[in-house]
Amino acid sequence: FFRHGDQTYTLWLHPIHHHVRFSKQALSLVTMSEEEVVDHLPALKKECAKHCPAQKKEYDACVNRIAKLGEGDCEGWYFDLLHCVDHCVAPKAFKGLK
């Protein structure tokens, strides 16, 4: 970030070309009102996780098995749970934005 007068600007280095880049979107976001931004996604995910009891049960069973065995992972079950949660969150995620 850098300030010029009463405006704050965001800049970053391009990861490949290593030169400074400005984004008109970033500049406009900085100049918007100073209201607090709230991320509703964690609450939506928590709410939607309740709609995926079968996937949650299978994931928890896997976690318990792995804890007893001491090796392995539950990646497949975790992704099944995430897929279910994301399917519920997707239509709601941007509904409340201005």
Number of C-alpha atoms within 10 A of each C-alpha: 8 9 9 7 6 6 10 13 17 15 14 12 11 11 8 6 7 9 10 10 11 13 12 11 9 12 15 10 14 15 13 8 7 8 6 6 6 6 9 13 14 10 11 17 17 12 14 17 19 11 13 17 13 13 20 20 13 16 20 15 14 19 18 13 15 14 12 9 9 9 8 11 13 16 12 11 19 17 13 17 21 17 14 18 22 17 12 18 20 13 9 13 15 11 8 7 6 4
